[in-house]
Amino acid sequence: MVIPVSFFVAIAFALVSYSLGQGGPVAGLVFFGILFIGILIKVLEPLIEMANPLLPERLRR
């Protein structure tokens, strides 16, 4: 569910960036940057779950 949400958030931010007159390349960088962050969260999810038991109780999910 992270990837579709980050996709639509990236589209929204790219549209706002483009409508504010920043240009197409900047809007593209915003789009791909936000999409990359969403994919990175999805890829690192198993590592986060593996480290979860090692965390103190107040930081656990």
HTML snippet that shows the backbone in 3Dmol.js (N, CA, C, O; Angstrom):
<script src="https://3Dmol.org/build/3Dmol-min.js"></script>
<div id="view" style="width:600px;height:400px;position:relative"></div>
<script>
const pdb = `
ATOM      1  N   MET A   1       0.815  -1.193   0.000  1.00  0.00           N
ATOM      2  CA  MET A   1       0.000   0.000   0.000  1.00  0.00           C
ATOM      3  C   MET A   1       0.861   1.261   0.000  1.00  0.00           C
ATOM      4  O   MET A   1       0.375   2.349  -0.309  1.00  0.00           O
ATOM      5  N   VAL A   2       2.136   1.111   0.347  1.00  0.00           N
ATOM      6  CA  VAL A   2       3.023   2.270   0.403  1.00  0.00           C
ATOM      7  C   VAL A   2       3.304   2.811  -0.988  1.00  0.00           C
ATOM      8  O   VAL A   2       3.341   4.026  -1.182  1.00  0.00           O
ATOM      9  N   ILE A   3       3.501   1.937  -1.947  1.00  0.00           N
ATOM     10  CA  ILE A   3       3.889   2.384  -3.290  1.00  0.00           C
ATOM     11  C   ILE A   3       2.753   3.131  -3.994  1.00  0.00           C
ATOM     12  O   ILE A   3       3.013   4.189  -4.567  1.00  0.00           O
ATOM     13  N   PRO A   4       1.503   2.638  -3.982  1.00  0.00           N
ATOM     14  CA  PRO A   4       0.441   3.441  -4.616  1.00  0.00           C
ATOM     15  C   PRO A   4       0.213   4.790  -3.937  1.00  0.00           C
ATOM     16  O   PRO A   4      -0.047   5.791  -4.605  1.00  0.00           O
ATOM     17  N   VAL A   5       0.310   4.813  -2.618  1.00  0.00           N
ATOM     18  CA  VAL A   5       0.121   6.080  -1.906  1.00  0.00           C
ATOM     19  C   VAL A   5       1.236   7.055  -2.259  1.00  0.00           C
ATOM     20  O   VAL A   5       0.980   8.229  -2.524  1.00  0.00           O
ATOM     21  N   SER A   6       2.475   6.564  -2.263  1.00  0.00           N
ATOM     22  CA  SER A   6       3.580   7.457  -2.608  1.00  0.00           C
ATOM     23  C   SER A   6       3.499   7.899  -4.068  1.00  0.00           C
ATOM     24  O   SER A   6       3.938   8.999  -4.403  1.00  0.00           O
ATOM     25  N   PHE A   7       2.945   7.060  -4.933  1.00  0.00           N
ATOM     26  CA  PHE A   7       2.768   7.436  -6.341  1.00  0.00           C
ATOM     27  C   PHE A   7       1.819   8.622  -6.475  1.00  0.00           C
ATOM     28  O   PHE A   7       2.121   9.586  -7.179  1.00  0.00           O
ATOM     29  N   PHE A   8       0.683   8.556  -5.807  1.00  0.00           N
ATOM     30  CA  PHE A   8      -0.284   9.645  -5.919  1.00  0.00           C
ATOM     31  C   PHE A   8       0.175  10.904  -5.186  1.00  0.00           C
ATOM     32  O   PHE A   8      -0.118  12.018  -5.620  1.00  0.00           O
ATOM     33  N   VAL A   9       0.886  10.731  -4.085  1.00  0.00           N
ATOM     34  CA  VAL A   9       1.456  11.892  -3.401  1.00  0.00           C
ATOM     35  C   VAL A   9       2.515  12.541  -4.286  1.00  0.00           C
ATOM     36  O   VAL A   9       2.604  13.767  -4.349  1.00  0.00           O
ATOM     37  N   ALA A  10       3.313  11.730  -4.966  1.00  0.00           N
ATOM     38  CA  ALA A  10       4.336  12.255  -5.866  1.00  0.00           C
ATOM     39  C   ALA A  10       3.703  13.012  -7.030  1.00  0.00           C
ATOM     40  O   ALA A  10       4.202  14.064  -7.431  1.00  0.00           O
ATOM     41  N   ILE A  11       2.613  12.487  -7.570  1.00  0.00           N
ATOM     42  CA  ILE A  11       1.912  13.196  -8.651  1.00  0.00           C
ATOM     43  C   ILE A  11       1.400  14.539  -8.151  1.00  0.00           C
ATOM     44  O   ILE A  11       1.526  15.551  -8.840  1.00  0.00           O
ATOM     45  N   ALA A  12       0.822  14.550  -6.954  1.00  0.00           N
ATOM     46  CA  ALA A  12       0.281  15.795  -6.411  1.00  0.00           C
ATOM     47  C   ALA A  12       1.383  16.829  -6.193  1.00  0.00           C
ATOM     48  O   ALA A  12       1.214  17.993  -6.556  1.00  0.00           O
ATOM     49  N   PHE A  13       2.501  16.424  -5.611  1.00  0.00           N
ATOM     50  CA  PHE A  13       3.587  17.364  -5.373  1.00  0.00           C
ATOM     51  C   PHE A  13       4.218  17.842  -6.678  1.00  0.00           C
ATOM     52  O   PHE A  13       4.604  19.006  -6.791  1.00  0.00           O
ATOM     53  N   ALA A  14       4.326  16.951  -7.665  1.00  0.00           N
ATOM     54  CA  ALA A  14       4.880  17.360  -8.956  1.00  0.00           C
ATOM     55  C   ALA A  14       3.954  18.350  -9.649  1.00  0.00           C
ATOM     56  O   ALA A  14       4.419  19.304 -10.272  1.00  0.00           O
ATOM     57  N   LEU A  15       2.668  18.133  -9.547  1.00  0.00           N
ATOM     58  CA  LEU A  15       1.711  19.065 -10.134  1.00  0.00           C
ATOM     59  C   LEU A  15       1.790  20.437  -9.468  1.00  0.00           C
ATOM     60  O   LEU A  15       1.758  21.466 -10.142  1.00  0.00           O
ATOM     61  N   VAL A  16       1.891  20.443  -8.155  1.00  0.00           N
ATOM     62  CA  VAL A  16       2.011  21.711  -7.444  1.00  0.00           C
ATOM     63  C   VAL A  16       3.310  22.408  -7.820  1.00  0.00           C
ATOM     64  O   VAL A  16       3.331  23.621  -8.033  1.00  0.00           O
ATOM     65  N   SER A  17       4.382  21.648  -7.901  1.00  0.00           N
ATOM     66  CA  SER A  17       5.672  22.221  -8.270  1.00  0.00           C
ATOM     67  C   SER A  17       5.632  22.817  -9.675  1.00  0.00           C
ATOM     68  O   SER A  17       6.151  23.908  -9.912  1.00  0.00           O
ATOM     69  N   TYR A  18       5.015  22.096 -10.596  1.00  0.00           N
ATOM     70  CA  TYR A  18       4.930  22.581 -11.974  1.00  0.00           C
ATOM     71  C   TYR A  18       4.017  23.802 -12.077  1.00  0.00           C
ATOM     72  O   TYR A  18       4.297  24.730 -12.837  1.00  0.00           O
ATOM     73  N   SER A  19       2.929  23.798 -11.314  1.00  0.00           N
ATOM     74  CA  SER A  19       1.990  24.920 -11.389  1.00  0.00           C
ATOM     75  C   SER A  19       2.543  26.185 -10.739  1.00  0.00           C
ATOM     76  O   SER A  19       2.088  27.288 -11.042  1.00  0.00           O
ATOM     77  N   LEU A  20       3.518  26.032  -9.850  1.00  0.00           N
ATOM     78  CA  LEU A  20       4.149  27.197  -9.251  1.00  0.00           C
ATOM     79  C   LEU A  20       5.241  27.783 -10.144  1.00  0.00           C
ATOM     80  O   LEU A  20       5.909  28.743  -9.760  1.00  0.00           O
ATOM     81  N   GLY A  21       5.424  27.212 -11.330  1.00  0.00           N
ATOM     82  CA  GLY A  21       6.352  27.758 -12.305  1.00  0.00           C
ATOM     83  C   GLY A  21       7.779  27.275 -12.152  1.00  0.00           C
ATOM     84  O   GLY A  21       8.700  27.936 -12.631  1.00  0.00           O
ATOM     85  N   GLN A  22       7.987  26.159 -11.512  1.00  0.00           N
ATOM     86  CA  GLN A  22       9.343  25.649 -11.323  1.00  0.00           C
ATOM     87  C   GLN A  22       9.865  24.938 -12.566  1.00  0.00           C
ATOM     88  O   GLN A  22      11.075  24.760 -12.703  1.00  0.00           O
ATOM     89  N   GLY A  23       9.003  24.536 -13.454  1.00  0.00           N
ATOM     90  CA  GLY A  23       9.432  23.893 -14.690  1.00  0.00           C
ATOM     91  C   GLY A  23       9.320  22.387 -14.638  1.00  0.00           C
ATOM     92  O   GLY A  23       9.174  21.783 -13.576  1.00  0.00           O
ATOM     93  N   GLY A  24       9.392  21.801 -15.819  1.00  0.00           N
ATOM     94  CA  GLY A  24       9.241  20.358 -15.949  1.00  0.00           C
ATOM     95  C   GLY A  24      10.347  19.542 -15.310  1.00  0.00           C
ATOM     96  O   GLY A  24      10.055  18.558 -14.630  1.00  0.00           O
ATOM     97  N   PRO A  25      11.616  19.913 -15.504  1.00  0.00           N
ATOM     98  CA  PRO A  25      12.671  19.109 -14.877  1.00  0.00           C
ATOM     99  C   PRO A  25      12.602  19.094 -13.358  1.00  0.00           C
ATOM    100  O   PRO A  25      12.858  18.060 -12.740  1.00  0.00           O
ATOM    101  N   VAL A  26      12.266  20.207 -12.754  1.00  0.00           N
ATOM    102  CA  VAL A  26      12.155  20.250 -11.285  1.00  0.00           C
ATOM    103  C   VAL A  26      10.963  19.411 -10.837  1.00  0.00           C
ATOM    104  O   VAL A  26      11.054  18.683  -9.848  1.00  0.00           O
ATOM    105  N   ALA A  27       9.850  19.505 -11.554  1.00  0.00           N
ATOM    106  CA  ALA A  27       8.678  18.686 -11.211  1.00  0.00           C
ATOM    107  C   ALA A  27       9.004  17.204 -11.359  1.00  0.00           C
ATOM    108  O   ALA A  27       8.539  16.385 -10.567  1.00  0.00           O
ATOM    109  N   GLY A  28       9.793  16.858 -12.358  1.00  0.00           N
ATOM    110  CA  GLY A  28      10.210  15.463 -12.532  1.00  0.00           C
ATOM    111  C   GLY A  28      11.090  14.992 -11.395  1.00  0.00           C
ATOM    112  O   GLY A  28      10.944  13.869 -10.912  1.00  0.00           O
ATOM    113  N   LEU A  29      12.016  15.855 -10.961  1.00  0.00           N
ATOM    114  CA  LEU A  29      12.858  15.498  -9.826  1.00  0.00           C
ATOM    115  C   LEU A  29      12.044  15.330  -8.553  1.00  0.00           C
ATOM    116  O   LEU A  29      12.315  14.430  -7.759  1.00  0.00           O
ATOM    117  N   VAL A  30      11.056  16.181  -8.352  1.00  0.00           N
ATOM    118  CA  VAL A  30      10.179  16.053  -7.183  1.00  0.00           C
ATOM    119  C   VAL A  30       9.405  14.743  -7.259  1.00  0.00           C
ATOM    120  O   VAL A  30       9.307  14.017  -6.270  1.00  0.00           O
ATOM    121  N   PHE A  31       8.857  14.440  -8.435  1.00  0.00           N
ATOM    122  CA  PHE A  31       8.086  13.207  -8.616  1.00  0.00           C
ATOM    123  C   PHE A  31       8.931  11.977  -8.326  1.00  0.00           C
ATOM    124  O   PHE A  31       8.541  11.122  -7.531  1.00  0.00           O
ATOM    125  N   PHE A  32      10.091  11.890  -8.972  1.00  0.00           N
ATOM    126  CA  PHE A  32      10.918  10.700  -8.802  1.00  0.00           C
ATOM    127  C   PHE A  32      11.554  10.641  -7.415  1.00  0.00           C
ATOM    128  O   PHE A  32      11.814   9.550  -6.907  1.00  0.00           O
ATOM    129  N   GLY A  33      11.807  11.787  -6.800  1.00  0.00           N
ATOM    130  CA  GLY A  33      12.337  11.783  -5.438  1.00  0.00           C
ATOM    131  C   GLY A  33      11.349  11.213  -4.438  1.00  0.00           C
ATOM    132  O   GLY A  33      11.714  10.386  -3.602  1.00  0.00           O
ATOM    133  N   ILE A  34      10.108  11.648  -4.518  1.00  0.00           N
ATOM    134  CA  ILE A  34       9.083  11.139  -3.603  1.00  0.00           C
ATOM    135  C   ILE A  34       8.788   9.668  -3.886  1.00  0.00           C
ATOM    136  O   ILE A  34       8.586   8.881  -2.962  1.00  0.00           O
ATOM    137  N   LEU A  35       8.765   9.305  -5.158  1.00  0.00           N
ATOM    138  CA  LEU A  35       8.541   7.902  -5.511  1.00  0.00           C
ATOM    139  C   LEU A  35       9.682   7.032  -5.004  1.00  0.00           C
ATOM    140  O   LEU A  35       9.446   5.920  -4.531  1.00  0.00           O
ATOM    141  N   PHE A  36      10.914   7.519  -5.095  1.00  0.00           N
ATOM    142  CA  PHE A  36      12.068   6.778  -4.602  1.00  0.00           C
ATOM    143  C   PHE A  36      11.988   6.580  -3.092  1.00  0.00           C
ATOM    144  O   PHE A  36      12.321   5.505  -2.593  1.00  0.00           O
ATOM    145  N   ILE A  37      11.553   7.594  -2.366  1.00  0.00           N
ATOM    146  CA  ILE A  37      11.414   7.471  -0.912  1.00  0.00           C
ATOM    147  C   ILE A  37      10.371   6.404  -0.562  1.00  0.00           C
ATOM    148  O   ILE A  37      10.579   5.618   0.362  1.00  0.00           O
ATOM    149  N   GLY A  38       9.248   6.372  -1.296  1.00  0.00           N
ATOM    150  CA  GLY A  38       8.231   5.349  -1.054  1.00  0.00           C
ATOM    151  C   GLY A  38       8.732   3.947  -1.333  1.00  0.00           C
ATOM    152  O   GLY A  38       8.432   3.015  -0.588  1.00  0.00           O
ATOM    153  N   ILE A  39       9.496   3.796  -2.408  1.00  0.00           N
ATOM    154  CA  ILE A  39      10.055   2.479  -2.732  1.00  0.00           C
ATOM    155  C   ILE A  39      11.102   2.079  -1.710  1.00  0.00           C
ATOM    156  O   ILE A  39      11.194   0.908  -1.340  1.00  0.00           O
ATOM    157  N   LEU A  40      11.894   3.041  -1.249  1.00  0.00           N
ATOM    158  CA  LEU A  40      12.911   2.758  -0.239  1.00  0.00           C
ATOM    159  C   LEU A  40      12.272   2.292   1.064  1.00  0.00           C
ATOM    160  O   LEU A  40      12.790   1.388   1.720  1.00  0.00           O
ATOM    161  N   ILE A  41      11.162   2.895   1.440  1.00  0.00           N
ATOM    162  CA  ILE A  41      10.446   2.458   2.646  1.00  0.00           C
ATOM    163  C   ILE A  41       9.973   1.025   2.482  1.00  0.00           C
ATOM    164  O   ILE A  41      10.078   0.224   3.411  1.00  0.00           O
ATOM    165  N   LYS A  42       9.453   0.697   1.307  1.00  0.00           N
ATOM    166  CA  LYS A  42       8.953  -0.661   1.053  1.00  0.00           C
ATOM    167  C   LYS A  42      10.083  -1.685   1.055  1.00  0.00           C
ATOM    168  O   LYS A  42       9.913  -2.795   1.560  1.00  0.00           O
ATOM    169  N   VAL A  43      11.229  -1.323   0.497  1.00  0.00           N
ATOM    170  CA  VAL A  43      12.354  -2.252   0.435  1.00  0.00           C
ATOM    171  C   VAL A  43      12.963  -2.467   1.817  1.00  0.00           C
ATOM    172  O   VAL A  43      13.378  -3.581   2.139  1.00  0.00           O
ATOM    173  N   LEU A  44      13.022  -1.430   2.630  1.00  0.00           N
ATOM    174  CA  LEU A  44      13.632  -1.537   3.958  1.00  0.00           C
ATOM    175  C   LEU A  44      12.688  -2.077   5.025  1.00  0.00           C
ATOM    176  O   LEU A  44      13.097  -2.257   6.172  1.00  0.00           O
ATOM    177  N   GLU A  45      11.437  -2.337   4.672  1.00  0.00           N
ATOM    178  CA  GLU A  45      10.465  -2.824   5.651  1.00  0.00           C
ATOM    179  C   GLU A  45      10.886  -4.132   6.326  1.00  0.00           C
ATOM    180  O   GLU A  45      10.720  -4.247   7.540  1.00  0.00           O
ATOM    181  N   PRO A  46      11.424  -5.131   5.602  1.00  0.00           N
ATOM    182  CA  PRO A  46      11.871  -6.343   6.304  1.00  0.00           C
ATOM    183  C   PRO A  46      13.010  -6.078   7.286  1.00  0.00           C
ATOM    184  O   PRO A  46      13.078  -6.709   8.341  1.00  0.00           O
ATOM    185  N   LEU A  47      13.898  -5.155   6.946  1.00  0.00           N
ATOM    186  CA  LEU A  47      14.993  -4.819   7.847  1.00  0.00           C
ATOM    187  C   LEU A  47      14.474  -4.144   9.114  1.00  0.00           C
ATOM    188  O   LEU A  47      14.982  -4.389  10.208  1.00  0.00           O
ATOM    189  N   ILE A  48      13.462  -3.297   8.960  1.00  0.00           N
ATOM    190  CA  ILE A  48      12.860  -2.633  10.113  1.00  0.00           C
ATOM    191  C   ILE A  48      12.155  -3.656  11.005  1.00  0.00           C
ATOM    192  O   ILE A  48      12.254  -3.588  12.230  1.00  0.00           O
ATOM    193  N   GLU A  49      11.447  -4.595  10.391  1.00  0.00           N
ATOM    194  CA  GLU A  49      10.766  -5.627  11.175  1.00  0.00           C
ATOM    195  C   GLU A  49      11.766  -6.533  11.889  1.00  0.00           C
ATOM    196  O   GLU A  49      11.497  -7.003  12.995  1.00  0.00           O
ATOM    197  N   MET A  50      12.922  -6.782  11.262  1.00  0.00           N
ATOM    198  CA  MET A  50      13.930  -7.620  11.880  1.00  0.00           C
ATOM    199  C   MET A  50      14.575  -6.900  13.073  1.00  0.00           C
ATOM    200  O   MET A  50      14.956  -7.545  14.050  1.00  0.00           O
ATOM    201  N   ALA A  51      14.697  -5.594  13.001  1.00  0.00           N
ATOM    202  CA  ALA A  51      15.315  -4.826  14.083  1.00  0.00           C
ATOM    203  C   ALA A  51      14.323  -4.459  15.176  1.00  0.00           C
ATOM    204  O   ALA A  51      14.729  -3.971  16.231  1.00  0.00           O
ATOM    205  N   ASN A  52      13.048  -4.679  14.954  1.00  0.00           N
ATOM    206  CA  ASN A  52      12.008  -4.285  15.906  1.00  0.00           C
ATOM    207  C   ASN A  52      12.187  -4.924  17.294  1.00  0.00           C
ATOM    208  O   ASN A  52      12.034  -4.215  18.289  1.00  0.00           O
ATOM    209  N   PRO A  53      12.503  -6.226  17.413  1.00  0.00           N
ATOM    210  CA  PRO A  53      12.674  -6.788  18.764  1.00  0.00           C
ATOM    211  C   PRO A  53      13.880  -6.223  19.512  1.00  0.00           C
ATOM    212  O   PRO A  53      13.929  -6.305  20.739  1.00  0.00           O
ATOM    213  N   LEU A  54      14.835  -5.661  18.813  1.00  0.00           N
ATOM    214  CA  LEU A  54      16.031  -5.121  19.460  1.00  0.00           C
ATOM    215  C   LEU A  54      15.818  -3.715  20.000  1.00  0.00           C
ATOM    216  O   LEU A  54      16.636  -3.216  20.773  1.00  0.00           O
ATOM    217  N   LEU A  55      14.736  -3.079  19.604  1.00  0.00           N
ATOM    218  CA  LEU A  55      14.466  -1.709  20.028  1.00  0.00           C
ATOM    219  C   LEU A  55      13.889  -1.680  21.441  1.00  0.00           C
ATOM    220  O   LEU A  55      13.281  -2.657  21.880  1.00  0.00           O
ATOM    221  N   PRO A  56      14.073  -0.571  22.155  1.00  0.00           N
ATOM    222  CA  PRO A  56      13.406  -0.436  23.452  1.00  0.00           C
ATOM    223  C   PRO A  56      11.882  -0.430  23.284  1.00  0.00           C
ATOM    224  O   PRO A  56      11.368  -0.159  22.199  1.00  0.00           O
ATOM    225  N   GLU A  57      11.192  -0.726  24.343  1.00  0.00           N
ATOM    226  CA  GLU A  57       9.734  -0.889  24.284  1.00  0.00           C
ATOM    227  C   GLU A  57       9.024   0.366  23.786  1.00  0.00           C
ATOM    228  O   GLU A  57       8.032   0.254  23.065  1.00  0.00           O
ATOM    229  N   ARG A  58       9.489   1.528  24.139  1.00  0.00           N
ATOM    230  CA  ARG A  58       8.799   2.760  23.749  1.00  0.00           C
ATOM    231  C   ARG A  58       8.955   3.101  22.272  1.00  0.00           C
ATOM    232  O   ARG A  58       8.205   3.926  21.751  1.00  0.00           O
ATOM    233  N   LEU A  59       9.928   2.474  21.581  1.00  0.00           N
ATOM    234  CA  LEU A  59      10.140   2.765  20.162  1.00  0.00           C
ATOM    235  C   LEU A  59       9.545   1.699  19.247  1.00  0.00           C
ATOM    236  O   LEU A  59       9.576   1.850  18.026  1.00  0.00           O
ATOM    237  N   ARG A  60       9.011   0.638  19.813  1.00  0.00           N
ATOM    238  CA  ARG A  60       8.455  -0.428  18.986  1.00  0.00           C
ATOM    239  C   ARG A  60       7.156  -0.025  18.362  1.00  0.00           C
ATOM    240  O   ARG A  60       6.458   0.855  18.867  1.00  0.00           O
ATOM    241  N   ARG A  61       6.822  -0.668  17.257  1.00  0.00           N
ATOM    242  CA  ARG A  61       5.553  -0.419  16.579  1.00  0.00           C
ATOM    243  C   ARG A  61       4.427  -1.052  17.326  1.00  0.00           C
ATOM    244  O   ARG A  61       3.274  -0.951  16.908  1.00  0.00           O
TER     245      ARG A  61
END
`;
const viewer = $3Dmol.createViewer("view");
viewer.addModel(pdb, "pdb");
viewer.setStyle({}, {cartoon: {color: "spectrum"}});
viewer.zoomTo();
viewer.render();
</script>
